[in-house]
Amino acid sequence: MRIVYKIWLIFVNMNSPLYKYRYVLFFGMFFLWMTFFDTNNFIYRIRLVSDIADLEESIKIHEVKIGELRRQKTDLFGNERNLEKFAREKYLMKKDNEDIFVITDPELENEK
């Protein structure tokens, strides 16, 4: 508390050499405080803005995916033939009197 009082006396005393620069010193100390020591400092706020931008981009990507899934859902459940086609392609389902042969390209499997 005594240190703060002594600093205050330096700023208030007109004979002090720092009196002439009191506003520059005050705003300099304010800038340092807001940049490094405050809980909502500038560095933290820049990180928050970056995180918000990343999250908004993620929201846009997920909205596109949701739209695609909704379109697939309406296509799939809109017609019995589409449902059967989907089951056969995606899950390799078959009828009782059928055999399924899966042919894969070895070059494509090496890329995975």
Protein Blocks (a to p, Z undefined) as FASTA:
>chain_A
ZZmmmmmmmmmmmkbmklmmmmmmmmmmmmmmmmmmpmkbfklmmmmmmmmmmmmmmmmm
mmmmmmmmmmmmmmmmmpmklmmmmmmmmnopacfkbccdddddfklmmmZZ
